Amino acid sequence: MRMFHALLAKESHPCFRFDMGLLLDKEAVDSRSVYVGNVDWGSTPEEIQAHFQSCGTINRITILCDKWTGQPKGYAYVEFADASSVANAMVLNDSLFRARLIKVLYPWQILHVLLFSSDKTLQFRLAVSRLLLFSLL
């Protein structure tokens, strides 16, 4: 364990730079992103971009799909160019998109919903996510 910590302490080590850069980059991206829930399965990134374009410049739209079936999971992430656009996007919470009311949340709010939900399925998914996350570390 000491050897591992000594290795990480060296800034010249490529793993240290890569991991820290990845962590800092993720935090920066999360601060500029919103979670969009209850997205229709037939939605395209172009349609989501059109819905959120009034909020600010969009860097990326990610529609998550099931890895086995390829079907969309019903939610997406919208990453903006700057963090000030996130506040504008929050105004679109409960707005109508493809005849559905979408939920627009900060990414950290998703964890809160999972932690404090009374739905056993959500709690199970959170437990599995934790196991997967810690097995990757």
C-alpha positions as CSV (number, residue, x, y, z in Angstrom):
1,M,0.0,0.0,0.0
2,R,2.8,2.4,0.8
3,M,4.3,1.7,-2.6
4,F,1.1,2.6,-4.3
5,H,0.8,5.9,-2.4
6,A,4.5,6.7,-3.1
7,L,3.8,6.0,-6.8
8,L,0.8,8.3,-6.9
9,A,2.7,11.0,-5.1
10,K,5.1,11.3,-8.1
11,E,3.5,13.8,-10.4
12,S,5.6,12.5,-13.3
13,H,3.8,9.1,-13.1
14,P,1.4,8.9,-16.1
15,C,-1.4,7.1,-14.1
16,F,-1.4,9.9,-11.5
17,R,-1.8,12.6,-14.2
18,F,-4.4,10.6,-16.1
19,D,-6.6,9.8,-13.1
20,M,-6.5,13.3,-11.6
21,G,-7.2,14.9,-14.9
22,L,-10.1,12.6,-15.5
23,L,-11.5,13.3,-12.1
24,L,-11.2,17.1,-12.5
25,D,-12.6,16.9,-16.0
26,K,-15.6,14.9,-14.8
27,E,-16.3,17.5,-12.1
28,A,-16.1,20.3,-14.7
29,V,-18.4,18.5,-17.1
30,D,-20.9,17.7,-14.3
31,S,-21.0,21.4,-13.4
32,R,-22.1,22.2,-17.0
33,S,-24.5,19.3,-17.4
34,V,-28.2,18.5,-16.7
35,Y,-30.0,15.2,-16.4
36,V,-33.1,14.9,-18.6
37,G,-35.5,12.2,-17.5
38,N,-38.7,10.8,-19.0
39,V,-37.3,11.2,-22.5
40,D,-39.3,9.5,-25.3
41,W,-37.5,6.4,-26.7
42,G,-37.9,7.8,-30.2
43,S,-36.1,11.1,-29.4
44,T,-33.0,12.1,-31.3
45,P,-30.1,14.2,-30.1
46,E,-31.2,16.9,-32.7
47,E,-34.6,17.1,-31.1
48,I,-33.2,17.4,-27.6
49,Q,-30.8,20.1,-28.9
50,A,-33.7,22.0,-30.4
51,H,-35.6,21.9,-27.1
52,F,-32.6,23.1,-25.1
53,Q,-31.0,25.5,-27.6
54,S,-32.5,28.6,-25.9
55,C,-30.5,27.8,-22.8
56,G,-27.1,28.2,-24.3
57,T,-24.4,26.6,-26.4
58,I,-24.6,22.8,-26.2
59,N,-21.4,20.8,-26.3
60,R,-22.8,17.3,-26.2
61,I,-26.0,15.3,-25.8
62,T,-25.8,11.8,-24.5
63,I,-28.9,9.5,-24.8
64,L,-28.2,6.4,-22.7
65,C,-29.1,3.0,-24.2
66,D,-29.3,-0.5,-22.9
67,K,-26.1,-2.3,-23.7
68,W,-27.9,-5.6,-24.6
69,T,-30.9,-4.4,-26.5
70,G,-29.7,-1.1,-27.8
71,Q,-33.0,0.5,-26.7
72,P,-32.9,4.0,-25.2
73,K,-33.3,4.0,-21.4
74,G,-35.5,7.0,-21.3
75,Y,-33.0,9.6,-20.1
76,A,-30.3,11.8,-21.4
77,Y,-27.5,14.2,-20.3
78,V,-27.1,17.6,-21.9
79,E,-23.6,19.2,-21.5
80,F,-23.4,23.0,-22.1
81,A,-20.4,25.1,-23.0
82,D,-20.6,27.1,-19.7
83,A,-22.1,26.5,-16.3
84,S,-24.5,29.5,-16.5
85,S,-26.5,27.7,-19.1
86,V,-27.5,25.1,-16.5
87,A,-29.6,27.5,-14.6
88,N,-31.5,28.4,-17.8
89,A,-32.0,24.7,-18.5
90,M,-33.5,24.1,-15.1
91,V,-36.4,26.4,-16.1
92,L,-37.4,23.6,-18.6
93,N,-38.1,21.2,-15.8
94,D,-41.7,19.7,-16.3
95,S,-41.8,21.1,-19.8
96,L,-43.5,19.2,-22.6
97,F,-41.2,17.4,-25.0
98,R,-42.7,14.9,-27.5
99,A,-45.9,14.9,-25.6
100,R,-44.2,14.0,-22.3
101,L,-43.3,16.0,-19.2
102,I,-39.5,15.8,-18.9
103,K,-37.6,16.1,-15.6
104,V,-34.5,18.4,-15.8
105,L,-32.2,17.9,-12.8
106,Y,-28.7,18.6,-11.7
107,P,-26.6,15.3,-12.0
108,W,-26.1,15.2,-8.2
109,Q,-29.9,15.3,-7.7
110,I,-30.2,11.9,-9.3
111,L,-28.2,10.3,-6.5
112,H,-30.4,12.0,-3.9
113,V,-33.5,10.6,-5.6
114,L,-32.0,7.1,-5.6
115,L,-30.9,7.3,-2.0
116,F,-34.1,8.5,-0.5
117,S,-36.6,6.8,-2.8
118,S,-39.0,4.3,-1.2
119,D,-39.0,2.3,-4.5
120,K,-37.2,-1.0,-3.9
121,T,-36.2,-1.3,-7.5
122,L,-34.3,2.1,-7.4
123,Q,-32.6,1.1,-4.2
124,F,-31.5,-2.2,-5.8
125,R,-30.1,-0.4,-8.8
126,L,-28.2,2.0,-6.5
127,A,-26.7,-1.0,-4.6
128,V,-25.6,-2.6,-7.9
129,S,-24.2,0.7,-9.1
130,R,-22.1,1.0,-6.0
131,L,-20.7,-2.5,-6.4
132,L,-19.8,-1.8,-10.0
133,L,-18.2,1.5,-9.2
134,F,-16.1,0.2,-6.3
135,S,-15.0,-2.9,-8.3
136,L,-13.6,-0.5,-11.0
137,L,-11.6,1.5,-8.5
